[in-house]
């Protein structure tokens, strides 16, 4: 660089894609160092207007030479314009009161499965579903009644783009819905999702068939029924409320969520976790890591030169799987690795021993051969958590989740599948627009969105 100054990095852009199965472990580690420039940090709110001090009043009551009486205080605030703040506040207060009433009534509903609930049967389930949907409408009152942000008619703002949630996708889709380039990108995204889902499904089916042949998983499993939930036109909050209304009012359970990629499974799970204090998600990552550690340790004890995939025999896998124990250990649920001279708690070594190169680089090889063992382990583990009072949330694909015992099974569908492609395209556009806007130090949000769309179309 000129003058011997080091070059300045303006932006580092990472693009992630969730086009993989929940059973296939992926590890991404980012270490970022940010140096804040000199001066006060940039605020996300506009600065206050500078105060203009009044002229120092004289000692006497009236101004020399006539004029206004300085004993009178200046007006400190102006009343809100009629029909804007007052009326919107009335709407918000009404929605809040209605939501409180519905919540109180919902808490008095008999739990599904009790004698009182059985008398109502399907009528009660249908009523609770409609109550959950109505509460979702109440929660939307703030967004629906809000005036346009920053003067933009469609609410497309930098703050909304940075949120990167279902509201962001909806606004971007509305902004670009008539753009032929966006329509073409959405179509390509949908086709890609369908192809990847089919490819992942085939790989999972092959792994499950291998587990059945080894006798790890049963061969006579009858595919369970899933309650279909059409997410078309619904927010993630509404979908989450609809599912919550069908769960036990007290205690724990296991909730299984499947559906085509792009229907919002992950977002819905996050919303449920926010709404239910005792909810928790289950991840198979540490199961695969634990089995890989045992496999690597076995190879070392056999004097082999590094990891040898031929060690993954049915006999070895069965022995190593039996060395994993899941239970409430030390007051919290944890996985214990006990075998091959190891006695470890996963929570204590998850960020050290289980992330050593001998484990990390061999996880894909071990995962291909141990899907059945991990599915079986996960099924037993989540049952223990549910019986202990935890609402355990699992989302993924039917090929594997069919083997997880639970009566609470939901499949997210989209009556208009083209919306799935539009959502994925909107997510990519929003992420690219945020990166572009920040790299340029701000600028017009709509221009950033259009520019991001053009670049994605050019590179697709």
C-alpha positions as CSV (number, residue, x, y, z in Angstrom):
1,X,0.0,0.0,0.0
2,X,1.1,3.6,-0.6
3,X,3.1,5.2,2.2
4,X,3.8,1.9,3.8
5,X,0.3,1.7,5.4
6,X,-1.2,-1.8,5.6
7,X,-4.2,-2.5,3.3
8,X,-7.6,-2.1,4.9
9,X,-10.1,-4.9,4.8
10,X,-13.5,-3.4,4.0
11,X,-15.6,-6.6,4.2
12,X,-15.4,-10.3,4.5
13,X,-18.5,-12.0,3.2
14,X,-19.5,-15.5,4.2
15,X,-22.4,-17.3,2.4
16,X,-23.9,-20.3,4.2
17,X,-26.4,-22.8,2.9
18,X,-28.4,-25.3,4.9
19,X,-28.7,-27.7,2.0
20,X,-27.8,-30.8,4.1
21,X,-29.4,-33.3,6.4
22,X,-29.7,-32.7,10.1
23,X,-28.0,-36.0,10.6
24,X,-24.9,-34.9,8.6
25,X,-22.7,-32.9,11.0
26,X,-21.4,-29.6,9.8
27,X,-18.9,-27.5,11.7
28,X,-18.3,-23.8,11.1
29,X,-15.9,-21.9,13.3
30,X,-15.5,-18.1,12.8
31,X,-13.1,-16.0,14.8
32,X,-13.6,-12.3,14.2
33,X,-11.6,-9.3,15.6
34,X,-13.2,-5.9,15.2
35,X,-11.3,-2.7,15.9
36,X,-13.6,0.2,16.6
37,X,-12.5,3.5,15.1
38,X,-11.7,6.4,17.3
39,X,-14.5,8.4,18.7
40,X,-17.9,7.5,20.1
41,X,-19.5,4.3,18.8
42,X,-22.0,4.7,16.0
43,X,-25.5,4.6,17.4
44,X,-28.4,2.9,15.7
45,X,-30.7,5.8,16.6
46,X,-30.6,9.2,15.1
47,X,-28.9,11.9,17.2
48,X,-31.1,14.3,19.2
49,X,-31.6,17.8,17.8
50,X,-29.2,20.3,19.3
51,X,-30.7,22.4,22.0
52,X,-31.0,26.2,21.4
53,X,-30.7,28.0,24.7
54,X,-33.1,30.8,25.4
55,X,-32.1,34.3,26.0
56,X,-31.3,35.0,29.6
57,X,-34.4,36.6,31.1
58,X,-34.0,39.9,32.8
59,X,-34.7,40.5,36.5
60,X,-37.9,42.4,36.0
61,X,-41.2,40.8,34.9
62,X,-41.3,42.2,31.4
63,X,-38.7,42.5,28.7
64,X,-37.2,45.9,28.2
65,X,-38.7,47.6,25.3
66,X,-41.8,45.5,25.4
67,X,-42.3,41.9,24.0
68,X,-43.3,38.6,25.5
69,X,-43.5,38.0,29.2
70,X,-40.5,35.8,30.1
71,X,-42.2,34.4,33.2
72,X,-44.3,32.2,30.8
73,X,-42.7,28.8,30.2
74,X,-42.1,27.8,26.6
75,X,-44.1,24.9,25.1
76,X,-42.1,21.7,25.8
77,X,-44.1,19.3,23.7
78,X,-46.7,19.2,21.0
79,X,-49.8,17.0,21.1
80,X,-49.7,14.0,18.8
81,X,-51.5,14.5,15.4
82,X,-55.1,13.3,15.7
83,X,-55.9,9.9,14.2
84,X,-52.3,8.7,14.3
85,X,-50.8,8.0,17.7
86,X,-54.0,8.0,19.7
87,X,-56.0,5.7,17.5
88,X,-53.1,3.3,16.9
89,X,-52.6,3.1,20.7
90,X,-56.3,2.2,21.1
91,X,-55.8,-0.6,18.6
92,X,-52.7,-1.9,20.3
93,X,-54.4,-1.8,23.8
94,X,-57.4,-3.7,22.4
95,X,-55.2,-6.4,20.9
96,X,-53.2,-6.7,24.1
97,X,-56.3,-7.0,26.2
98,X,-57.8,-9.6,23.8
99,X,-54.6,-11.6,23.9
100,X,-54.6,-11.6,27.7
101,X,-58.2,-12.8,27.8
102,X,-57.4,-15.6,25.3
103,X,-54.3,-16.6,27.2
104,X,-56.3,-16.8,30.5
105,X,-59.0,-18.9,28.8
106,X,-56.4,-21.1,27.1
107,X,-54.8,-21.9,30.5
108,X,-58.1,-23.3,31.7
109,X,-58.5,-25.7,28.9
110,X,-58.3,-29.4,29.9
111,X,-55.2,-31.2,28.7
112,X,-55.5,-33.4,25.7
113,X,-55.8,-37.0,26.8
114,X,-57.7,-36.3,30.0
115,X,-61.3,-37.5,30.5
116,X,-62.6,-33.9,30.2
117,X,-60.8,-33.3,26.9
118,X,-61.9,-36.6,25.5
119,X,-65.6,-35.6,25.9
120,X,-64.9,-32.6,23.6
121,X,-62.9,-34.7,21.2
122,X,-61.9,-33.2,17.9
123,X,-64.0,-30.1,18.6
124,X,-61.7,-29.1,21.5
125,X,-58.6,-29.5,19.3
126,X,-60.1,-27.4,16.6
127,X,-61.2,-24.7,19.1
128,X,-57.7,-24.5,20.6
129,X,-56.1,-24.3,17.1
130,X,-58.4,-21.3,16.3
131,X,-57.6,-19.7,19.6
132,X,-53.8,-20.0,18.9
133,X,-54.4,-18.5,15.4
134,X,-56.4,-15.6,16.9
135,X,-53.6,-14.9,19.5
136,X,-51.1,-14.8,16.6
137,X,-53.2,-12.1,15.0
138,X,-53.2,-10.1,18.2
139,X,-49.4,-10.3,18.4
140,X,-49.2,-8.9,14.8
141,X,-51.1,-5.8,15.8
142,X,-47.9,-3.8,16.3
143,X,-46.6,-4.6,12.8
144,X,-50.0,-4.2,11.1
145,X,-50.7,-0.8,12.6
146,X,-47.2,0.7,12.5
147,X,-46.7,3.7,10.2
148,X,-44.3,3.2,7.2
149,X,-40.7,3.1,8.5
150,X,-38.4,5.9,7.3
151,X,-41.1,6.9,4.9
152,X,-40.8,3.7,2.8
153,X,-44.2,2.5,1.6
154,X,-43.3,-1.1,1.9
155,X,-41.4,-1.0,5.3
156,X,-38.1,-2.1,3.6
157,X,-35.5,-0.7,6.0
158,X,-31.9,-1.4,7.0
159,X,-33.1,-2.5,10.5
160,X,-35.5,-5.0,8.9
161,X,-32.9,-6.4,6.6
162,X,-30.5,-6.9,9.5
163,X,-33.2,-8.8,11.4
164,X,-32.9,-11.7,8.9
165,X,-36.1,-13.3,10.0
166,X,-39.5,-14.3,8.5
167,X,-40.6,-10.6,8.5
168,X,-37.5,-9.7,6.4
169,X,-38.4,-12.4,3.8
170,X,-42.0,-11.3,3.6
171,X,-41.1,-7.6,2.9
172,X,-38.4,-8.5,0.4
173,X,-40.8,-10.8,-1.5
174,X,-43.5,-8.1,-1.5
175,X,-41.0,-5.5,-2.8
176,X,-39.7,-7.7,-5.6
177,X,-42.7,-9.9,-6.4
178,X,-43.3,-8.3,-9.9
179,X,-39.7,-8.4,-10.9
180,X,-39.0,-11.0,-13.6
181,X,-35.5,-11.5,-12.4
182,X,-36.7,-12.3,-8.9
183,X,-39.3,-14.7,-10.2
184,X,-36.6,-16.5,-12.2
185,X,-34.3,-16.7,-9.2
186,X,-37.1,-18.0,-7.0
187,X,-37.9,-20.7,-9.5
188,X,-34.2,-21.8,-9.6
189,X,-34.1,-21.8,-5.8
190,X,-37.2,-24.1,-5.6
191,X,-35.8,-26.5,-8.1
192,X,-32.5,-26.6,-6.2
193,X,-34.3,-27.3,-2.9
194,X,-36.3,-30.1,-4.4
195,X,-33.2,-31.7,-5.9
196,X,-31.1,-31.5,-2.7
197,X,-34.0,-32.8,-0.6
198,X,-34.3,-35.8,-2.9
199,X,-30.6,-36.4,-2.9
200,X,-30.4,-36.2,0.9
201,X,-33.5,-38.4,1.3
202,X,-31.9,-41.1,-0.9
203,X,-28.7,-41.0,1.2
204,X,-30.6,-41.2,4.4
205,X,-32.7,-44.0,3.1
206,X,-29.6,-46.0,2.2
207,X,-28.1,-45.4,5.7
208,X,-31.3,-46.5,7.4
209,X,-31.5,-49.6,5.2
210,X,-27.9,-50.5,6.2
211,X,-28.9,-50.1,9.9
212,X,-31.9,-52.3,9.4
213,X,-29.8,-55.0,7.8
214,X,-27.4,-54.8,10.7
215,X,-30.3,-55.3,13.1
216,X,-29.7,-51.9,14.8
217,X,-33.1,-50.6,13.7
218,X,-36.4,-52.6,13.4
219,X,-37.4,-53.8,9.9
220,X,-41.1,-53.8,10.6
221,X,-41.6,-50.2,11.5
222,X,-45.0,-48.8,10.4
223,X,-44.5,-45.2,9.2
224,X,-46.2,-43.0,11.8
225,X,-48.8,-40.4,10.9
226,X,-47.9,-36.7,10.8
227,X,-50.4,-33.9,11.3
228,X,-50.2,-31.6,8.3
229,X,-49.9,-27.9,8.9
230,X,-50.1,-25.6,5.9
231,X,-47.8,-22.6,6.6
232,X,-49.0,-20.6,3.6
233,X,-49.7,-17.0,4.6
234,X,-48.8,-17.6,8.3
235,X,-46.0,-16.1,10.3
236,X,-43.6,-18.3,12.2
237,X,-45.3,-17.1,15.4
238,X,-48.6,-18.3,14.2
239,X,-47.3,-21.7,13.2
240,X,-45.5,-22.1,16.5
241,X,-48.7,-21.2,18.4
242,X,-50.7,-23.7,16.3
243,X,-48.3,-26.5,17.3
244,X,-48.1,-25.4,21.0
245,X,-51.9,-25.6,21.2
246,X,-51.7,-29.3,20.4
247,X,-49.1,-30.1,23.0
248,X,-49.7,-31.1,26.7
249,X,-50.3,-28.1,28.9
250,X,-48.0,-29.5,31.5
251,X,-45.0,-31.8,31.7
252,X,-42.6,-32.8,28.9
253,X,-43.0,-34.4,25.5
254,X,-41.1,-35.1,22.3
255,X,-42.1,-33.0,19.3
256,X,-41.1,-34.2,15.8
257,X,-41.2,-31.6,13.0
258,X,-40.6,-32.5,9.3
259,X,-41.3,-30.9,6.0
260,X,-39.7,-29.8,2.7
261,X,-36.7,-27.4,3.1
262,X,-37.8,-23.8,3.1
263,X,-41.1,-24.4,4.9
264,X,-39.7,-22.9,8.1
265,X,-38.9,-25.9,10.4
266,X,-35.9,-24.3,12.0
267,X,-37.6,-20.9,12.5
268,X,-40.6,-22.6,14.0
269,X,-38.5,-24.5,16.4
270,X,-36.8,-21.3,17.5
271,X,-40.2,-19.7,18.1
272,X,-41.4,-22.6,20.1
273,X,-38.3,-22.4,22.3
274,X,-38.9,-18.8,23.0
275,X,-42.5,-19.5,24.0
276,X,-42.0,-22.6,26.1
277,X,-39.6,-22.1,29.0
278,X,-38.8,-25.9,29.4
279,X,-38.3,-26.5,25.6
280,X,-34.9,-27.8,24.3
281,X,-33.6,-29.0,21.0
282,X,-31.7,-32.2,20.4
283,X,-28.6,-32.4,18.3
284,X,-26.8,-35.5,17.1
285,X,-23.5,-33.7,16.7
286,X,-21.9,-34.8,20.0
287,X,-23.2,-38.4,19.4
288,X,-21.2,-38.6,16.1
289,X,-18.2,-37.0,17.8
290,X,-18.3,-39.4,20.7
291,X,-18.4,-42.4,18.4
292,X,-15.6,-40.9,16.2
293,X,-13.4,-40.4,19.4
294,X,-13.9,-44.1,20.3
295,X,-13.1,-45.2,16.8
296,X,-9.9,-43.1,16.7
297,X,-8.9,-44.3,20.2
298,X,-9.4,-47.9,19.2
299,X,-7.1,-47.4,16.1
300,X,-4.4,-45.9,18.3
301,X,-4.7,-48.8,20.8
302,X,-4.3,-51.3,17.9
303,X,-1.1,-49.6,16.9
304,X,-2.5,-48.4,13.5
305,X,-0.9,-45.5,11.7
306,X,-3.8,-43.1,12.0
307,X,-7.5,-43.6,11.5
308,X,-8.5,-46.7,9.5
309,X,-12.1,-46.8,8.1
310,X,-12.0,-50.6,8.1
311,X,-12.3,-50.5,11.8
312,X,-16.0,-49.5,11.4
313,X,-17.3,-53.1,11.5
314,X,-20.8,-53.9,12.9
315,X,-19.2,-55.5,15.9
316,X,-17.0,-52.5,16.7
317,X,-19.8,-50.1,16.2
318,X,-22.2,-52.0,18.5
319,X,-19.5,-52.2,21.2
320,X,-18.7,-48.5,20.9
321,X,-22.4,-47.5,21.0
322,X,-22.8,-49.5,24.2
323,X,-20.1,-47.3,25.7
324,X,-22.3,-44.2,25.4
325,X,-24.7,-43.4,28.3
326,X,-27.3,-40.6,28.4
327,X,-28.9,-39.7,31.7
328,X,-29.3,-36.9,34.2
329,X,-25.8,-36.9,35.5
330,X,-24.7,-34.3,38.1
331,X,-28.1,-32.5,37.9
332,X,-28.1,-32.1,34.1
333,X,-28.6,-34.4,31.2
334,X,-25.3,-35.3,29.6
335,X,-23.6,-38.0,27.6
336,X,-21.0,-40.2,29.3
337,X,-18.3,-41.9,27.3
338,X,-17.2,-45.0,29.3
339,X,-14.9,-47.4,27.5
340,X,-11.5,-48.1,25.9
341,X,-9.9,-46.6,29.1
342,X,-11.9,-43.4,28.6
343,X,-14.4,-42.0,31.2
344,X,-15.5,-38.6,30.1
345,X,-18.5,-36.3,30.3
346,X,-19.3,-34.8,26.9
347,X,-20.2,-31.4,28.3
348,X,-16.6,-31.2,29.8
349,X,-14.8,-32.1,26.6
350,X,-17.1,-30.9,23.8
351,X,-14.9,-27.9,23.0
352,X,-11.5,-29.6,23.6
353,X,-11.1,-33.3,23.1
354,X,-14.1,-33.7,20.8
355,X,-12.8,-31.0,18.5
356,X,-9.3,-32.4,18.0
357,X,-8.3,-33.1,14.4
358,X,-8.3,-36.9,14.9
359,X,-12.1,-36.5,15.6
360,X,-13.2,-33.6,13.4
361,X,-11.6,-34.8,10.1
362,X,-13.0,-38.4,10.5
363,X,-16.6,-37.5,11.5
364,X,-18.1,-37.7,7.9
365,X,-16.6,-41.2,7.5
366,X,-18.0,-42.4,10.9
367,X,-21.4,-40.7,10.4
368,X,-22.0,-42.6,7.1
369,X,-21.7,-45.9,9.0
370,X,-23.4,-45.0,12.3
371,X,-26.8,-43.4,11.3
372,X,-28.7,-46.3,12.8
373,X,-26.7,-46.3,16.0
374,X,-27.2,-42.6,16.5
375,X,-30.9,-42.7,15.7
376,X,-31.4,-45.4,18.3
377,X,-29.4,-43.5,20.9
378,X,-31.3,-40.3,20.1
379,X,-34.6,-42.0,20.4
380,X,-33.8,-43.3,23.9
381,X,-32.3,-40.0,25.0
382,X,-35.2,-37.7,24.0
383,X,-37.6,-40.1,25.7
384,X,-35.7,-39.7,29.0
385,X,-35.7,-35.9,28.6
386,X,-39.5,-35.8,27.8
387,X,-40.3,-38.0,30.8
388,X,-38.3,-35.7,33.0
389,X,-40.4,-32.7,32.0
390,X,-38.6,-31.3,29.0
391,X,-40.3,-30.4,25.7
392,X,-37.8,-31.8,23.3
393,X,-37.8,-30.4,19.7
394,X,-36.5,-32.4,16.8
395,X,-36.7,-31.2,13.2
396,X,-35.4,-33.0,10.1
397,X,-36.5,-35.7,7.6
398,X,-39.0,-38.5,7.9
399,X,-36.5,-41.2,6.9
400,X,-34.8,-40.9,10.3
401,X,-37.3,-39.2,12.5
402,X,-39.8,-42.0,11.9
403,X,-37.8,-44.1,14.3
404,X,-38.1,-41.5,17.1
405,X,-41.2,-42.5,19.3
406,X,-43.6,-39.6,19.8
407,X,-47.4,-39.0,19.3
408,X,-46.7,-35.3,18.6
409,X,-45.6,-35.3,14.9
410,X,-46.1,-32.4,12.5
411,X,-45.3,-31.9,8.9
412,X,-45.1,-28.4,7.6
413,X,-46.5,-28.0,4.1
414,X,-46.9,-25.2,1.6
415,X,-50.0,-25.2,-0.5
416,X,-48.2,-23.0,-3.0
417,X,-44.7,-24.4,-3.3
418,X,-43.5,-21.5,-5.4
419,X,-43.4,-19.5,-2.1
420,X,-40.7,-21.8,-0.8
421,X,-38.4,-20.7,-3.7
422,X,-39.3,-17.1,-3.1
423,X,-38.5,-17.3,0.6
424,X,-35.1,-18.8,-0.1
425,X,-34.4,-16.2,-2.8
426,X,-35.5,-13.4,-0.4
427,X,-33.2,-14.8,2.3
428,X,-30.2,-14.7,0.0
429,X,-31.0,-11.3,-1.3
430,X,-31.5,-9.8,2.2
431,X,-28.1,-11.2,3.4
432,X,-26.3,-9.9,0.3
433,X,-28.0,-6.5,0.6
434,X,-26.9,-6.1,4.2
435,X,-23.3,-7.0,3.4
436,X,-23.3,-4.6,0.4
437,X,-24.9,-1.8,2.4
438,X,-22.5,-2.1,5.3
439,X,-19.5,-2.3,3.0
440,X,-20.6,0.9,1.4
441,X,-21.3,2.6,4.7
442,X,-25.1,2.8,4.3
443,X,-27.0,4.1,1.3
444,X,-30.4,3.5,-0.1
445,X,-31.9,0.2,1.1
446,X,-34.0,-0.4,-2.0
447,X,-31.0,0.1,-4.3
448,X,-29.0,-2.3,-2.2
449,X,-31.7,-5.0,-2.5
450,X,-32.0,-4.5,-6.3
451,X,-28.2,-4.6,-6.7
452,X,-28.0,-7.8,-4.6
453,X,-30.7,-9.4,-6.8
454,X,-28.8,-8.5,-10.0
455,X,-25.6,-10.0,-8.7
456,X,-27.3,-13.2,-7.5
457,X,-29.0,-13.6,-10.9
458,X,-25.8,-13.0,-12.8
459,X,-23.9,-15.6,-10.7
460,X,-26.7,-18.3,-10.6
